[in-house]
Amino acid sequence: MSLEAILEAIREAGQEQVNRIEAATQAQVKEILDRAKREADQIREQACNEAATPAFRERSRLLHQARMAALRIIGEARQEFVENALEMTRERLDSLRSEACYPAVLRGLTHQAFADLEGSLGDIHTVTIEIDQRDLELMKTILDEIGLEVPIVTDLATGGGLIVKSKEAKVVVINTLEARLASATPYLRRFLAARFENQECLVSTTAMPA
């Protein structure tokens, strides 16, 4: 083998070695880069999670506060609505005596009071009626219609209605407008609150954005 052939063989062998080294190096570099990319992605994801967690917690806290504030405002508005409606009802009852419907109202209250007593008393002729002085003439007319003659006491201060007492006040029926309203108030509160909720739903579903 000539010198030139030997040199060429050495160069070829060296090139093969170089090629193997380069290939191994490239593979190692690729593995390192892939591992570095995976680690970088993990670090980036962890960093994002760590950065987002306080923001998420703060957002949740603010949303919770907003919901609580909204519920408080709605609750206060509902309470104001109910109280205003009840106050209007009281004012309406206070002025009822001056309206044309009052004789029929007092007549109905009187009949109901006697009906409530009939199951407890053997003789309703032994009762005493307490009324407001302003209702005296009207009550006399109502008792004449019923055909009942009983003592009438006019020392009751009321917007309307009557109290009927048995002998020695063993049985008492309070059928004044104030008592009827007090008895109905829990039901009125629930009814008015439901009306408020229905109105709120109606407004929220029909309101158009500005």
Secondary structure as a PSIPRED ss2 file (coil, helix, strand):
# PSIPRED VFORMAT (PSIPRED V4.0)

   1 M C   1.000  0.000  0.000
   2 S C   1.000  0.000  0.000
   3 L H   0.000  1.000  0.000
   4 E H   0.000  1.000  0.000
   5 A H   0.000  1.000  0.000
   6 I H   0.000  1.000  0.000
   7 L H   0.000  1.000  0.000
   8 E H   0.000  1.000  0.000
   9 A H   0.000  1.000  0.000
  10 I H   0.000  1.000  0.000
  11 R H   0.000  1.000  0.000
  12 E H   0.000  1.000  0.000
  13 A H   0.000  1.000  0.000
  14 G H   0.000  1.000  0.000
  15 Q H   0.000  1.000  0.000
  16 E H   0.000  1.000  0.000
  17 Q H   0.000  1.000  0.000
  18 V H   0.000  1.000  0.000
  19 N H   0.000  1.000  0.000
  20 R H   0.000  1.000  0.000
  21 I H   0.000  1.000  0.000
  22 E H   0.000  1.000  0.000
  23 A H   0.000  1.000  0.000
  24 A H   0.000  1.000  0.000
  25 T H   0.000  1.000  0.000
  26 Q H   0.000  1.000  0.000
  27 A H   0.000  1.000  0.000
  28 Q H   0.000  1.000  0.000
  29 V H   0.000  1.000  0.000
  30 K H   0.000  1.000  0.000
  31 E H   0.000  1.000  0.000
  32 I H   0.000  1.000  0.000
  33 L H   0.000  1.000  0.000
  34 D H   0.000  1.000  0.000
  35 R H   0.000  1.000  0.000
  36 A H   0.000  1.000  0.000
  37 K H   0.000  1.000  0.000
  38 R H   0.000  1.000  0.000
  39 E H   0.000  1.000  0.000
  40 A H   0.000  1.000  0.000
  41 D H   0.000  1.000  0.000
  42 Q H   0.000  1.000  0.000
  43 I H   0.000  1.000  0.000
  44 R H   0.000  1.000  0.000
  45 E H   0.000  1.000  0.000
  46 Q H   0.000  1.000  0.000
  47 A H   0.000  1.000  0.000
  48 C H   0.000  1.000  0.000
  49 N H   0.000  1.000  0.000
  50 E H   0.000  1.000  0.000
  51 A H   0.000  1.000  0.000
  52 A H   0.000  1.000  0.000
  53 T H   0.000  1.000  0.000
  54 P H   0.000  1.000  0.000
  55 A H   0.000  1.000  0.000
  56 F H   0.000  1.000  0.000
  57 R H   0.000  1.000  0.000
  58 E H   0.000  1.000  0.000
  59 R H   0.000  1.000  0.000
  60 S H   0.000  1.000  0.000
  61 R H   0.000  1.000  0.000
  62 L H   0.000  1.000  0.000
  63 L H   0.000  1.000  0.000
  64 H H   0.000  1.000  0.000
  65 Q H   0.000  1.000  0.000
  66 A H   0.000  1.000  0.000
  67 R H   0.000  1.000  0.000
  68 M H   0.000  1.000  0.000
  69 A H   0.000  1.000  0.000
  70 A H   0.000  1.000  0.000
  71 L H   0.000  1.000  0.000
  72 R H   0.000  1.000  0.000
  73 I H   0.000  1.000  0.000
  74 I H   0.000  1.000  0.000
  75 G H   0.000  1.000  0.000
  76 E H   0.000  1.000  0.000
  77 A H   0.000  1.000  0.000
  78 R H   0.000  1.000  0.000
  79 Q H   0.000  1.000  0.000
  80 E H   0.000  1.000  0.000
  81 F H   0.000  1.000  0.000
  82 V H   0.000  1.000  0.000
  83 E H   0.000  1.000  0.000
  84 N H   0.000  1.000  0.000
  85 A H   0.000  1.000  0.000
  86 L H   0.000  1.000  0.000
  87 E H   0.000  1.000  0.000
  88 M H   0.000  1.000  0.000
  89 T H   0.000  1.000  0.000
  90 R H   0.000  1.000  0.000
  91 E H   0.000  1.000  0.000
  92 R H   0.000  1.000  0.000
  93 L H   0.000  1.000  0.000
  94 D H   0.000  1.000  0.000
  95 S C   1.000  0.000  0.000
  96 L H   0.000  1.000  0.000
  97 R H   0.000  1.000  0.000
  98 S H   0.000  1.000  0.000
  99 E C   1.000  0.000  0.000
 100 A C   1.000  0.000  0.000
 101 C C   1.000  0.000  0.000
 102 Y H   0.000  1.000  0.000
 103 P H   0.000  1.000  0.000
 104 A H   0.000  1.000  0.000
 105 V H   0.000  1.000  0.000
 106 L H   0.000  1.000  0.000
 107 R H   0.000  1.000  0.000
 108 G H   0.000  1.000  0.000
 109 L H   0.000  1.000  0.000
 110 T H   0.000  1.000  0.000
 111 H H   0.000  1.000  0.000
 112 Q H   0.000  1.000  0.000
 113 A H   0.000  1.000  0.000
 114 F H   0.000  1.000  0.000
 115 A H   0.000  1.000  0.000
 116 D H   0.000  1.000  0.000
 117 L H   0.000  1.000  0.000
 118 E H   0.000  1.000  0.000
 119 G C   1.000  0.000  0.000
 120 S C   1.000  0.000  0.000
 121 L C   1.000  0.000  0.000
 122 G C   1.000  0.000  0.000
 123 D C   1.000  0.000  0.000
 124 I H   0.000  1.000  0.000
 125 H H   0.000  1.000  0.000
 126 T H   0.000  1.000  0.000
 127 V C   1.000  0.000  0.000
 128 T E   0.000  0.000  1.000
 129 I E   0.000  0.000  1.000
 130 E E   0.000  0.000  1.000
 131 I C   1.000  0.000  0.000
 132 D E   0.000  0.000  1.000
 133 Q H   0.000  1.000  0.000
 134 R H   0.000  1.000  0.000
 135 D H   0.000  1.000  0.000
 136 L H   0.000  1.000  0.000
 137 E H   0.000  1.000  0.000
 138 L H   0.000  1.000  0.000
 139 M H   0.000  1.000  0.000
 140 K H   0.000  1.000  0.000
 141 T H   0.000  1.000  0.000
 142 I H   0.000  1.000  0.000
 143 L H   0.000  1.000  0.000
 144 D H   0.000  1.000  0.000
 145 E H   0.000  1.000  0.000
 146 I H   0.000  1.000  0.000
 147 G C   1.000  0.000  0.000
 148 L C   1.000  0.000  0.000
 149 E C   1.000  0.000  0.000
 150 V C   1.000  0.000  0.000
 151 P C   1.000  0.000  0.000
 152 I E   0.000  0.000  1.000
 153 V E   0.000  0.000  1.000
 154 T C   1.000  0.000  0.000
 155 D E   0.000  0.000  1.000
 156 L C   1.000  0.000  0.000
 157 A C   1.000  0.000  0.000
 158 T C   1.000  0.000  0.000
 159 G C   1.000  0.000  0.000
 160 G C   1.000  0.000  0.000
 161 G E   0.000  0.000  1.000
 162 L E   0.000  0.000  1.000
 163 I E   0.000  0.000  1.000
 164 V E   0.000  0.000  1.000
 165 K E   0.000  0.000  1.000
 166 S C   1.000  0.000  0.000
 167 K H   0.000  1.000  0.000
 168 E H   0.000  1.000  0.000
 169 A H   0.000  1.000  0.000
 170 K C   1.000  0.000  0.000
 171 V C   1.000  0.000  0.000
 172 V E   0.000  0.000  1.000
 173 V E   0.000  0.000  1.000
 174 I E   0.000  0.000  1.000
 175 N E   0.000  0.000  1.000
 176 T E   0.000  0.000  1.000
 177 L H   0.000  1.000  0.000
 178 E H   0.000  1.000  0.000
 179 A H   0.000  1.000  0.000
 180 R H   0.000  1.000  0.000
 181 L H   0.000  1.000  0.000
 182 A H   0.000  1.000  0.000
 183 S H   0.000  1.000  0.000
 184 A H   0.000  1.000  0.000
 185 T H   0.000  1.000  0.000
 186 P H   0.000  1.000  0.000
 187 Y H   0.000  1.000  0.000
 188 L H   0.000  1.000  0.000
 189 R H   0.000  1.000  0.000
 190 R H   0.000  1.000  0.000
 191 F H   0.000  1.000  0.000
 192 L H   0.000  1.000  0.000
 193 A H   0.000  1.000  0.000
 194 A H   0.000  1.000  0.000
 195 R H   0.000  1.000  0.000
 196 F H   0.000  1.000  0.000
 197 E H   0.000  1.000  0.000
 198 N H   0.000  1.000  0.000
 199 Q H   0.000  1.000  0.000
 200 E H   0.000  1.000  0.000
 201 C H   0.000  1.000  0.000
 202 L H   0.000  1.000  0.000
 203 V H   0.000  1.000  0.000
 204 S H   0.000  1.000  0.000
 205 T H   0.000  1.000  0.000
 206 T H   0.000  1.000  0.000
 207 A C   1.000  0.000  0.000
 208 M C   1.000  0.000  0.000
 209 P C   1.000  0.000  0.000
 210 A C   1.000  0.000  0.000
